[in-house]
Amino acid sequence: MEGDTSRWMSKEGIRGDILETIIWPEQGRIRIPKQYYKDNKKEFNLKAPGMLRNDEEITITTHFGKDDVGVYMTPGVRVAKVFGCEVPTRVRLDYDGAKNFFRLTPLGNILVPNVFPTRVKEEPIQIVSDNEMEEEEDEDEDETVEEDETEEEEEAEHEEEEPENLNFYHFEKTVTKALASIKKLQVLHFPNSVSRKVLKKRYLRMPMEDVETRKTYQCWVRTAPRKNHEKSLGGGWFQFVVDRGLKVNDKLLFQLEDPPKKMYVRHIRHQ
């Protein structure tokens, strides 16, 4: 995969006594990289307060906590306000020789949407219920050879229209009324281009991480019978829709790992 997006995916970096993370202005928790905490576990006292100090010698007292994601510092919102992090900002934290004390150095703003290519091929989103999926499977079994041949011709034409340099590991969706609805279980259909070029194998599980909340949803990938290019995401996907309270015209930016063993999603609220 072109470009180094691994740090954006993990939102953290590790190097000796230095760790990198991101301060989000609207999030209360500043994440400590799991590996960093594991390597320096003896140095941390989660029950004692911590300290963050910048180059201007402004100091903020922090507190440590632990959840199902890992170790974090609070209060993230206050830290962002005091240190002027009005947008998501990558920072370096240098361990300064005293327990739970870090010197903070801003490394610059991070515009997560810019990780995605400027030329994003957007395909109409299709949302169906599990019951409708079963009906589609029954219809697939009754298809004639002529219909399959016609479909293959249409796919070939569609494939020729795709931009040559499009990165199929990234795609974007605009939330529709159907997608925002939580009246019944839904699955998310991958764009055909992603299904054909990235999800060639029959991947069964696809953990999906919300890059803002850091919550991971256990999702599964389903391949339509006799149509390997039609794949959908189910399982934890619907819980993500519920948790996020999606609204019409919101944007969803997706990024798949290479190889595609995990997917990351960023929700951008429509203004």
N, C-alpha and C positions, 0 to 999 in steps of 0.2 A: 504494500500500500504506500502511495507516495506521501511524503511529508511525515513529520513526527507528531502524531496526534495522540500518542499513548499518554502523555502527561495531561492532555485535556480530558481523556477518558477517566483517568484515575483522579484527576484534579490534585494530585500530590506528586512531589518528587523527593528523593532521599539522597543525601550525600554526606557520609560521616556524621559529624555533630550538627549538620545543617539540614533543615527540612524545608521544603517548599509546600505551600498550600494556598488556598484562595479564600479571601475574606469576601463574603457576600453581604451587601448592605442590608438585606432584609432577612437574613438568617441568623438565628441566635447561636448556632454551634459552628465552631471553627474546628475542622477535622485534623486529627493527628494521624499521619500515615501509619497503617497497621504494622508494617515492617519496622518502621522507626521506633514505634513503641515497644515492639518485641525485642529489638536490639538494645534498647535503653531502659528496659522495664525496672531495673534496680535503681535507676536514677529518679524515677517518677514516684511521687507520693500523691496518689489521686485524692487523698483526703485533705491534703494541705493546699492552700491557695497557690496560684502561679503568678508570674509577673511578665508583662510585655513592655518593652521600652524601645522607643524609636531613636533616631539620630539626634532629635531635638531634646532628648532626655525626658520626654513625656512618658509617664509610666501608668499603666493600668493594671489593676489587680484582677486576675482571672480565677476561675474555678474549673476543675476537671470533672468530667462525667464519663459514663460508659453506657452504651446502648447496644442494640443488636447489630449495629454497623461497625462500632469500634469506639475508640477514645476521642473525646472532643474537649474543647475549651469554650467557656462562656464568660461574659455575655458578648456574643458576636456582633450584635447590632450596635452596642455601645462602642466596641472597639472600632467598628467601621466609621462611626460618627466622629470619634475623637481623632482618629488618624486620617480622616478625610477620604475614606474609600466610598465615594458616591456611586461607583459602579463596581462590578466584580473585579477585584484586584489581586493579582498574584503577589505573594510576599515570601520573603526568605526569613526563617527564624533560626538564629544562631544560638546554640546552647552556650551560656556565658559563664559556666563554671560553678554556678550555684543551683541548688535543686529547684526545679520548676521555673527557672528564670531564662527568658529568651529575649534577644535583641532583634527587633523587627526592622526589616529593610524592604520597602516596596519595590517590586520588580516591574511594575507597569500594569495598566488595565488589561483585562482579558475580555474580548468580545467573542463569546462562545459561538454565536451564529456565523461568524466569519470563518470558522473552521470548515464550514461547508462550502462547496464550489459555488461560484456566482451563477453558473448556468445549471440550475436544478430542473430536471424534467419532472413536472408535476402531472400526475395522472389522477383522474377522478377517483375519489375514495369510494370503496364499496364496503358496506357494512351489512352483514347478514346474521340472523340468529342461528343457533345450533340446529334448530328444527329445519330451517330453510336449507342449511348445508346438507342435511340428510336427503331433502327433496331433490337437491341438485345432483346428488350422487345417483339417485334412482334415474334421473333424466339422462345422466351420462351413459348409463348402461344401455339405453335405448338408442343412442346416436348411431347414425349410419356411417359407412366408410366415406361417402361423398361429403358429409358434413365435416369429417376430420380433415379431408384433403383441402376443403375450402378454408378451414381454420388455419392450416399450415401455410397456405398462400398468403393469408392476411397477416400472419405473424412475420413472414419474410419481408413483406412490404413495410410493416411497422418497424422492423429491426433496421431497415435501411435508412429510416428517417431519424434514428437516434444519433445525437452528436457523437463524433468519434472520440473526443476526449472526456466524455462524461464519466465521472467516478461513480460507479454503481453501488459503492458501499455507503453512499450518502443519498438520502432522498427526503423529500418534504411533503407534508400533507396539510391541507387546509381543512379545519374542522367544519363539518356540515351539520345540519339539524339532526340527521340520522345518527351521526357519530356522537353528538352531545347527549343523545337520549340514553337514559339508564332504565328504561321500562322493561327491557329484557336482555338476556346475555347476548353479547356480540363478539364477533371476531374481526380482526383487521386484515384486509387483503394486502399483500405486498404488491408493489407495482410489477407488472409482468417482466420488465427489463431486469429487475433485481432478482426475481425468481429464476429467470433463465440464466443469468450471467454470474450470480453470486450463490444462490441457494440451489445449486445443481444437485447436490446430494440430498437425501431425505433426512434432514436434520429433525430430530424429534423434540429436543428441548432447546429453548432459546431464552436464557435469563435476560431480562430487560431492566436496565438501571436508569432511574430518573436522576439526571446529573445535578439537579438542584436539591432535592431532598435526600439523595444518596440511597433511597430505598430501592431494593431489587425485587422485581416481580418474576415469579417462576412461570414462564410462558411455554407454550408448545407450538410447534409448527406443523401444520397439517397440509398434506398434498392432495389435491383433488384427484380422484380415480381417473386414470387414463389421460390426465392432463398435468404432466410434471411441471409445467410452467405456471400453474395456478397454485399459489401457496398462501396460507392465511395464518394469523397469529391468534391464539386463543389462551385459555387459562387465565393467568394473571393480568392479561391485557384489560379485561373488563374492570378489574379492581383499580387499575391505573386511571381509567376513565372516570370512575366514581370518586377516587381520591382527589383528582385534579379539578373536578367540576368543570369540564370543558364547555366552552361557549362557542357559538357559531362564529366563524372567521378567525378563531385562534389558529396559531401555527404550531405544527409539530415537526421538529427537526430530528431525523433519525441518523444514526451512525452505527454501522456494523463493524465488528472486528474482522481482521483478515488473518486466518480463516474465520468465518462467521460463527463463532461459538458464543458470542454475547452481543447484545445490541444496547445502545444508549439513546435516550430520548430527551429532548429539551422542549418544554412547553413555553410558548411565547404568547402571552395574553394580548388579544386584539384591543387596541386603544380606541 
